[in-house]
Amino acid sequence: MTGAKQDLVPDRLDRELIEALMIDGRAPFSRLAEVLGVSDQTVVRRYRRMRAAGLLRVVGLPLGRRVGLFESWLRVQCAPDAALAVAEALARRPDIAWVKLGSGGTEIHCMTKARTRQDRDVLLLDKLPRTRRVTGVSAHTILRTFTGGPDRWFGLEALRPEQAAALERPAPEGPPPPERYGLDEAELALLSVLGRDGRAGYPELAAASGLSESTARRRLDRLRELGAVYFDVELVPAALGYEAEATLLLTAAPAQLAEVGAALGGHPEVPYAAVVTGAANVLAVVVCRDTDALYTYLTERVGAVAGVRQVEVIPTLRSVKRAGMFVEDGRLVDPPPAS
């Protein structure tokens, strides 16, 4: 399978399909084929080939603030010979979605998505402090997310505007959705399947949740209308020629946090931006083609954002887990069963 990934160089049609899935990850293959101007069989073959090669994965994810998840971004410092083992142990936890190694291989960055405050506190106050070779932990609560949710990113620019517009889902009618929505056990079971395969069929969703197929379809449609779940395309940036990943920690004046967050969230180089607690109060994940492009982004794009006072740049040395998927040899693979 590693060889399959290395031999797969996405062409124009592959990029169009990736961008189309970023707009609507559950659009029927027939609809994708119609918009892209190719046959159904071509779209199915292209998608399955990229997925089998570990290049991409459509995933259905809960929107943390809407469903009451306790989201924190952690910086975990380790002894140099222990960081990878600790990172892999963290990655095996189902309540941790992203795990990366940075800062010379001695620092782990990860995102927690705990269902309860107690679950989060046990990790922060008990398990991590007792882990051998962990020398320090800092936790930053996610206060507001500006991208990295139901938004497109990556600047592929493969689709024509009319193609993108044809795939956009209409805004739900009626009153705005509630700020909080409590997931029941059936919905949690749906999300467990969608977190591994956002295009899972309704028979599989029904079997996992104990619902009928028609009820599973209605539940999922309702969750999307409420903004409680969104569909994203997780991929390996290097496979598309984007070799430089980094985490930016920015400091902004409180009165300008919304402006800075919105500005970063509008950059195609930024798949995730959020306002967080701490002295550095804005977090951004940046993906660029190379270090020269990263330098240009910092000097020309970030440097032009009013309100940014300081920036810390932490290069990503290795991704261990992305949106719940493990990364092995540059491929997205299913995580092992939770212990």
C-alpha positions in Angstrom: 0.0 0.0 0.0 2.9 2.4 0.6 4.0 1.9 -3.0 0.4 2.7 -4.2 0.5 6.0 -2.4 3.9 6.9 -3.7 2.8 6.1 -7.3 -0.4 8.2 -7.0 0.2 11.8 -8.1 -3.2 13.6 -8.1 -4.1 15.1 -11.4 -6.5 17.9 -12.3 -9.6 15.7 -12.0 -8.4 14.3 -8.7 -8.0 17.8 -7.3 -11.4 18.8 -8.6 -12.9 15.8 -6.8 -11.1 16.7 -3.6 -12.4 20.2 -3.7 -15.9 19.0 -4.5 -15.8 16.7 -1.5 -14.6 19.7 0.7 -17.8 21.4 -0.3 -20.1 18.4 0.4 -18.4 15.3 1.6 -21.6 13.2 1.3 -22.7 14.4 -2.1 -23.8 11.4 -4.1 -21.3 10.1 -6.6 -23.8 10.7 -9.4 -24.1 14.4 -8.4 -20.3 14.8 -8.2 -20.0 13.2 -11.7 -22.6 15.6 -13.1 -20.8 18.6 -11.7 -17.3 17.4 -12.8 -18.5 16.4 -16.3 -17.4 12.8 -16.1 -19.1 9.4 -15.6 -20.3 8.0 -12.3 -17.8 5.1 -12.7 -14.9 7.6 -13.1 -15.7 9.4 -9.9 -16.1 6.2 -7.9 -12.9 4.8 -9.3 -10.9 8.0 -8.6 -12.3 8.4 -5.0 -11.7 4.7 -4.1 -8.2 4.9 -5.5 -7.2 7.9 -3.4 -8.9 6.5 -0.3 -7.2 3.1 -0.7 -3.9 4.9 -1.1 -4.4 6.7 2.2 -4.3 10.1 0.4 -7.6 11.3 1.7 -10.6 10.4 4.0 -14.0 12.0 4.2 -14.9 12.2 7.9 -18.1 13.3 9.7 -17.2 15.2 12.9 -19.1 16.8 15.7 -18.9 20.6 16.0 -17.5 20.7 19.5 -19.0 23.9 20.8 -22.4 23.0 19.5 -22.6 19.5 21.1 -20.9 20.4 24.4 -17.5 18.8 23.9 -14.6 20.1 26.1 -12.0 21.1 23.6 -8.5 21.9 24.6 -5.2 22.3 22.7 -2.3 20.7 24.7 1.5 21.3 24.6 3.2 18.4 26.2 7.0 18.5 26.8 8.9 15.3 26.9 12.4 13.9 27.2 13.8 13.6 23.7 13.8 9.8 23.7 10.2 9.6 25.0 8.2 12.0 22.8 7.2 9.6 20.0 6.1 6.9 22.5 4.0 9.4 24.4 2.6 10.8 21.2 1.5 7.4 20.0 -0.1 6.6 23.4 -2.0 9.9 23.2 -3.1 9.1 19.6 -4.6 5.8 20.7 -7.1 7.7 22.9 -10.4 8.2 21.1 -11.0 11.6 22.9 -7.9 13.0 21.2 -8.3 13.9 17.5 -5.0 15.4 16.3 -1.4 14.6 17.5 1.7 16.2 16.1 5.4 16.3 17.0 7.2 19.7 16.9 10.0 21.7 18.5 12.9 19.4 17.8 10.9 16.3 18.6 10.5 17.1 22.3 7.1 18.7 22.2 3.7 17.1 21.4 0.7 19.1 20.2 -2.7 17.5 20.5 -6.4 18.4 20.5 -8.7 16.9 23.1 -12.4 16.5 22.6 -13.7 15.2 25.9 -17.4 14.4 26.4 -17.3 15.5 30.0 -15.3 18.0 32.1 -14.3 15.0 34.4 -12.8 13.1 31.4 -10.8 16.2 30.4 -9.6 16.8 34.0 -8.6 13.2 34.5 -6.3 13.4 31.5 -4.8 16.8 32.5 -4.6 16.4 36.2 -3.9 12.7 36.6 -2.8 10.7 33.6 -0.4 13.1 31.9 1.4 14.3 35.1 2.0 10.7 36.1 3.4 9.7 32.7 7.1 9.0 32.8 9.3 11.3 30.9 6.7 14.0 30.5 8.3 17.2 31.8 5.6 19.7 31.3 2.0 20.2 30.2 0.1 23.4 29.2 -3.6 23.3 28.3 -5.3 26.0 26.3 -9.1 26.0 26.1 -10.6 26.6 22.7 -12.8 29.7 23.0 -13.8 30.3 19.4 -13.0 28.6 16.1 -12.8 30.6 12.9 -12.0 27.8 10.5 -11.3 24.1 10.5 -15.0 23.3 10.8 -17.5 23.3 7.9 -15.2 25.5 5.8 -13.1 24.8 2.7 -9.4 25.3 2.8 -6.1 24.4 1.0 -6.5 26.8 -1.9 -6.8 24.0 -4.5 -8.8 26.4 -6.9 -9.6 23.4 -9.1 -13.3 24.0 -9.6 -14.9 26.7 -11.6 -17.1 29.1 -9.5 -20.3 27.7 -11.1 -19.2 24.1 -10.2 -18.6 25.1 -6.6 -21.9 26.9 -6.4 -23.7 23.8 -7.7 -22.4 21.7 -4.8 -23.1 24.2 -2.0 -25.8 23.0 0.3 -28.6 25.6 0.8 -28.8 27.3 4.2 -31.5 25.7 6.4 -34.7 27.6 6.6 -36.5 28.7 9.8 -35.1 30.0 13.1 -31.4 29.7 13.9 -30.3 26.4 15.5 -29.8 26.3 19.3 -26.4 27.1 20.7 -26.2 23.6 22.3 -27.4 20.3 21.2 -27.1 17.1 23.3 -26.3 14.0 21.4 -28.1 10.8 22.4 -26.5 7.3 22.2 -27.8 6.6 18.7 -26.3 9.8 17.4 -23.0 9.1 19.1 -23.0 5.7 17.4 -23.7 7.4 14.1 -20.8 9.7 14.6 -18.5 6.9 15.6 -19.0 5.4 12.1 -18.8 8.7 10.3 -15.6 9.6 12.1 -14.0 6.7 10.3 -15.9 7.0 7.0 -17.9 10.1 6.3 -19.5 8.4 3.2 -20.7 5.3 5.1 -24.0 4.1 3.7 -27.2 4.2 5.6 -27.4 0.4 6.1 -24.1 0.6 8.0 -25.2 3.7 10.0 -28.5 1.9 10.8 -26.7 -1.2 12.0 -24.4 0.7 14.2 -27.0 2.9 15.8 -29.9 0.4 16.1 -32.1 2.7 14.0 -33.9 2.0 10.8 -32.3 3.2 7.6 -34.9 5.9 7.1 -34.6 7.1 10.7 -30.8 7.1 10.5 -31.1 9.3 7.3 -33.4 11.7 9.1 -31.2 11.9 12.2 -28.2 12.7 10.1 -30.0 15.3 8.0 -31.2 16.9 11.3 -27.7 17.0 12.8 -26.4 18.7 9.7 -29.2 21.3 9.7 -28.5 22.0 13.4 -24.8 22.5 12.7 -24.0 19.7 15.2 -22.0 17.7 12.6 -20.0 18.7 9.5 -18.1 16.7 6.9 -14.5 17.4 6.2 -11.8 16.0 3.9 -8.7 14.9 5.8 -5.7 14.4 3.6 -1.9 14.1 3.6 -0.7 17.6 2.5 2.7 16.3 1.3 0.9 14.1 -1.3 -0.4 17.2 -2.9 2.9 19.0 -2.8 2.5 20.9 0.4 5.6 20.1 2.4 5.8 22.8 5.2 3.4 22.5 8.1 3.6 24.7 11.2 1.7 25.8 14.2 1.5 29.5 14.9 0.9 31.0 18.3 0.0 34.6 18.0 -0.6 37.3 20.6 -3.3 39.9 19.9 -5.0 42.6 21.9 -8.4 41.4 23.3 -10.3 44.1 21.3 -8.8 42.7 18.1 -9.1 39.0 18.7 -12.2 38.6 16.5 -10.6 40.6 13.7 -7.3 38.6 13.8 -9.1 35.3 14.0 -11.4 36.1 11.1 -8.4 37.3 9.0 -6.4 34.1 9.6 -9.5 32.0 9.0 -9.9 33.6 5.6 -6.4 32.5 4.5 -6.3 29.4 2.3 -3.1 28.3 3.9 -4.9 27.9 7.3 -7.0 24.7 7.8 -7.6 25.6 11.5 -7.6 28.9 13.5 -9.0 29.5 16.9 -8.9 31.9 19.8 -7.5 30.1 22.9 -6.7 30.9 26.5 -3.2 31.8 27.5 -0.7 34.6 26.9 -0.6 33.7 23.2 -4.3 33.9 22.5 -4.6 32.9 18.8 -3.7 29.4 17.4 -3.4 28.7 13.7 -2.2 25.7 11.8 -0.5 26.6 8.5 0.1 24.4 5.4 2.5 25.8 2.7 4.2 24.3 -0.3 7.7 24.8 1.2 9.6 26.8 3.7 10.1 29.6 1.3 6.3 29.8 0.9 5.9 29.7 4.7 8.3 32.7 5.0 6.3 34.6 2.4 3.1 33.8 4.2 4.5 35.0 7.5 6.0 38.2 6.2 3.3 39.2 3.7 0.0 37.7 5.0 0.4 37.5 8.7 2.5 40.6 8.8 -0.4 42.5 7.2 -3.0 41.5 9.8 -3.7 44.4 12.1 -3.5 43.6 15.8 -0.9 40.8 15.7 1.8 41.7 18.2 3.9 38.5 18.4 4.2 35.3 16.5 5.8 32.0 17.6 6.3 29.5 14.7 6.6 25.8 15.6 7.4 23.6 12.6 5.6 20.2 12.5 8.1 17.5 12.4 5.7 14.6 12.2 1.9 14.1 12.2 0.9 11.1 14.2 -2.9 11.5 14.0 -5.1 13.7 11.9 -8.9 14.0 12.6 -9.0 10.6 14.2 -7.0 8.9 11.5 -3.5 7.5 12.2 -0.7 8.6 9.8 1.7 5.8 8.9 4.4 6.2 6.2 2.5 9.2 4.9 -0.8 7.4 4.7 -4.1 7.8 6.5 -5.1 4.5 8.2 -7.8 3.5 10.6 -6.8 3.8 14.3 -6.5 0.6 16.4 -9.5 -0.4 18.5 -9.8 1.7 21.7 -8.6 -0.1 24.7 
